[in-house]
Amino acid sequence: MKKKITIIGIGGQMGQWFAKYFLANDFEVTGYDTENKTQGKGIIHADSLVGGILKADYVVLCTPTRRTPEIIRLIAKEMKRGTYLIEISSEKSKVVASLSKMPAKINPICIHPMFGPGAKSIKGQNIISVPVKDAKKELAITKELFDGANFVTIDAIEHDKKIAVILGLTHLMNLVFANIISKDEKMLLTEKMSGTTFRVQKILAESIMTESPELIETIIANPEIRRVAEELWKDIGRLLTAVQESKTEEVINYIKTCQEKLSANISLEDSYKKLTKMVNAIEK
């Protein structure tokens, strides 16, 4: 008999990705979404939130982070005993608190897939597992569901701190970059003049802009981002002031220090080679 999985928020990009993934892995997939139409061949449409989860063996929440704790409270008591409630939000502290308060009959699975809906396969993709009640059991179930992925286990507080840099800072910088280039009335000329760095940065910024405004806002609203964003703002101001005041040595020392610290963990030359390969692959 097929295992039954219900995806709440199935109309969103990640909801659709999970639907296709679980259908391909021989699950019976039920979908519910209040904002987007349930799409996809073979998907059962649920008419209500609670109705969609009553018979499910697994429930996946592909819902906005701010709504996730509320939805957990709404459905946890209605889910059948032994069900796994899986949530994938990008901010974990409040969500883990809600998962921890669920009835003992429900098994929490708190993960953060570090890939987008464009992923062709689960193999080699990174998935962060955040322990809620039983770290060993929760990770084992996650590995079973997503065989072939890479896994990192980290607690909710440390997760949010790391994600502030991994997603928050990158989204913040690229959002502002995208806003600036969107005002360029001679973009075709800019592109003709551009080199490797600009082309790669532009593609990255534009790809981030394919995400929903709600998701981007959630990512940069991570409370932990304030610390790194303030450091970014402070250093930009410091460097601009130093340049304007012709403090060349101060700027060069800043760059050298950065190069030395990065080189302690990675090869900068290898990174440049990878960048060149990326550009060559894109332009083929």
C-alpha positions in Angstrom: 0.0 0.0 0.0 1.3 3.5 -0.9 2.3 5.8 1.9 0.1 8.9 2.0 1.6 12.4 2.2 -0.2 15.7 2.3 1.5 18.9 1.2 0.1 22.1 2.7 1.0 25.0 0.4 1.3 22.8 -2.7 0.6 25.6 -5.1 3.9 27.4 -4.3 7.2 26.6 -6.1 8.6 24.4 -3.3 5.2 22.7 -2.8 5.1 21.8 -6.4 8.7 20.4 -6.2 7.8 18.2 -3.2 4.7 17.0 -5.0 6.6 15.9 -8.0 9.3 14.3 -5.8 7.0 12.2 -3.7 4.9 11.2 -6.7 8.1 10.0 -8.4 8.8 8.0 -5.2 5.4 6.2 -5.3 3.6 8.2 -2.6 -0.1 9.0 -2.7 0.0 12.8 -2.7 -2.7 15.1 -1.5 -2.5 18.9 -1.8 -4.1 21.8 -0.1 -3.5 25.5 -0.8 -5.6 28.5 0.0 -3.8 30.9 -2.4 -2.7 28.9 -5.4 -4.5 26.2 -7.4 -3.4 22.7 -6.8 -1.6 21.5 -10.0 -0.1 18.3 -11.2 -1.3 15.0 -12.6 -2.0 12.4 -9.9 -2.4 14.9 -7.1 -5.5 14.6 -4.9 -7.1 17.9 -4.1 -8.2 18.5 -0.5 -11.1 20.9 0.1 -10.1 21.9 3.6 -6.9 22.1 5.7 -8.0 19.6 8.3 -9.7 17.3 5.8 -6.4 17.0 3.9 -4.4 15.7 6.8 -6.8 13.2 8.6 -5.5 10.1 6.7 -2.0 11.2 5.9 1.1 9.4 7.1 3.2 12.4 6.5 2.3 16.1 6.3 4.7 18.6 4.7 4.3 22.3 5.4 5.4 24.5 2.5 3.9 27.6 4.1 5.1 31.1 4.8 7.3 31.1 7.9 5.1 33.6 9.8 2.0 31.3 9.4 3.8 28.0 10.1 3.5 28.0 13.9 -0.2 28.8 13.7 -0.8 26.0 11.1 1.0 23.6 13.3 -1.3 24.4 16.2 -4.4 24.0 14.0 -3.6 20.6 12.6 -1.4 18.8 15.2 -4.4 17.6 17.3 -6.3 16.4 14.2 -3.5 14.3 12.7 -3.6 10.6 13.3 -1.2 8.9 15.7 2.2 8.2 14.4 2.1 10.8 11.6 5.2 12.8 10.7 4.8 16.6 10.5 7.5 18.0 8.3 8.2 21.7 8.0 10.7 23.4 5.8 10.8 27.1 6.8 13.9 29.2 6.6 13.7 30.5 10.2 13.5 27.9 13.0 13.4 29.3 16.5 9.7 30.0 16.7 8.8 27.0 14.6 10.7 24.6 16.8 8.9 26.0 19.8 5.6 25.2 18.2 6.7 21.7 17.1 7.9 21.0 20.7 4.4 21.6 22.0 2.7 19.2 19.7 0.9 16.1 21.1 3.3 13.2 21.8 1.4 11.1 19.1 2.9 13.3 16.3 6.5 13.0 15.2 8.1 16.4 14.3 10.6 16.7 11.4 12.2 20.1 11.2 14.3 20.6 8.0 15.6 23.3 5.8 16.2 22.2 2.2 19.1 24.3 0.9 18.0 24.2 -2.7 15.3 25.8 -4.8 12.5 24.5 -7.0 14.9 24.3 -10.0 16.7 21.3 -8.4 16.5 18.4 -10.9 17.4 15.7 -8.3 17.7 15.3 -4.6 21.2 13.7 -5.0 23.9 15.9 -3.6 21.5 18.5 -2.3 22.1 19.9 1.2 19.4 19.5 3.8 19.7 21.0 7.3 18.0 18.9 10.1 17.0 20.8 13.2 16.4 18.5 16.2 13.1 18.9 18.1 12.5 15.9 20.4 14.6 13.0 19.2 17.5 14.1 16.9 18.6 10.6 16.0 15.2 9.4 15.0 14.3 12.6 13.2 17.5 12.5 11.1 16.9 8.8 10.3 13.4 9.5 8.9 14.7 12.5 6.9 17.5 10.4 5.4 14.9 7.7 4.5 12.6 10.3 2.8 15.4 12.1 0.9 17.9 9.3 0.1 20.9 10.7 -1.7 21.0 14.2 -0.1 23.7 15.6 2.2 22.7 16.3 5.8 23.8 18.7 8.5 22.3 18.7 12.0 22.3 22.0 13.9 20.1 23.5 16.6 17.5 26.2 15.9 19.4 29.1 17.3 22.6 28.3 15.5 20.6 27.6 12.3 19.1 31.1 12.3 22.5 32.6 13.0 24.1 30.8 10.0 21.2 31.4 7.7 21.4 35.1 8.4 24.7 35.0 6.4 24.0 32.1 4.0 20.6 33.4 2.9 19.8 36.7 4.7 23.0 38.7 3.8 23.1 37.3 0.2 19.4 38.1 -0.4 19.8 41.6 1.1 22.8 42.5 -1.0 21.3 41.1 -4.2 18.0 42.7 -3.6 19.6 46.1 -3.4 21.9 45.3 -6.4 18.8 44.2 -8.4 17.0 47.5 -7.6 20.0 49.5 -8.7 20.4 47.8 -12.1 16.7 47.8 -12.7 16.9 51.6 -12.9 19.6 51.4 -15.7 17.9 52.8 -18.8 20.9 51.6 -20.9 21.1 48.0 -19.7 22.0 46.7 -23.2 25.0 48.9 -23.3 25.9 48.0 -19.7 25.8 44.3 -20.6 28.0 44.8 -23.8 30.6 46.5 -21.6 30.4 44.0 -18.7 33.0 41.5 -17.7 32.8 38.2 -15.8 32.1 39.6 -12.4 29.1 41.7 -13.4 27.6 39.0 -15.5 27.7 36.4 -12.7 26.4 38.9 -10.1 23.6 40.0 -12.4 22.5 36.4 -13.0 22.5 35.7 -9.3 20.5 38.8 -8.5 18.0 38.1 -11.2 17.6 34.5 -10.1 16.8 35.6 -6.6 14.2 37.9 -8.0 12.3 34.9 -9.3 11.4 34.1 -5.6 8.2 35.4 -4.2 8.3 38.8 -2.5 6.9 37.2 0.6 9.8 34.6 0.8 12.4 37.3 0.3 10.9 39.5 3.0 10.9 36.5 5.4 14.5 35.7 4.7 15.8 39.2 5.3 13.5 39.6 8.3 15.5 37.0 10.2 16.3 38.8 13.5 19.9 37.4 13.4 20.6 39.3 10.1 20.7 42.7 12.0 24.2 41.9 13.4 25.8 41.0 10.0 23.8 43.7 8.1 25.1 46.4 10.5 28.7 45.1 10.0 28.1 45.3 6.2 26.8 48.9 6.5 29.6 49.9 8.8 32.4 48.5 6.6 30.9 50.0 3.4 30.9 53.4 5.1 34.4 52.9 6.4 35.8 51.9 3.0 34.0 54.8 1.2 35.3 57.3 3.7 38.8 56.0 3.5 38.8 56.1 -0.3 37.4 59.7 -0.3 40.1 60.8 2.2 42.8 59.1 0.1 43.7 56.6 2.9 45.0 54.1 0.4 47.0 52.1 2.9 43.9 51.5 5.1 41.9 50.2 2.2 44.7 47.9 1.0 45.2 46.5 4.5 41.5 45.8 4.8 41.7 43.9 1.5 44.8 42.0 2.5 43.4 41.0 5.8 40.3 39.7 4.1 42.4 37.7 1.6 44.5 36.2 4.3 41.5 35.1 6.4 39.7 33.6 3.4 42.9 31.8 2.3 43.2 30.0 5.6 40.2 27.9 4.6 40.0 27.9 0.8 42.1 28.5 -2.3 41.2 31.8 -3.8 42.8 30.7 -7.1 40.6 27.6 -7.2 37.5 29.9 -6.6 38.5 32.0 -9.6 38.9 28.9 -11.8 35.4 27.8 -10.7 34.0 31.2 -11.6 35.5 31.0 -15.0 34.1 27.5 -15.6 30.6 28.8 -14.5 30.7 31.6 -17.0 32.0 29.4 -19.8 29.2 26.9 -19.1 26.6 29.6 -19.1 27.8 31.1 -22.4 28.0 27.8 -24.3 
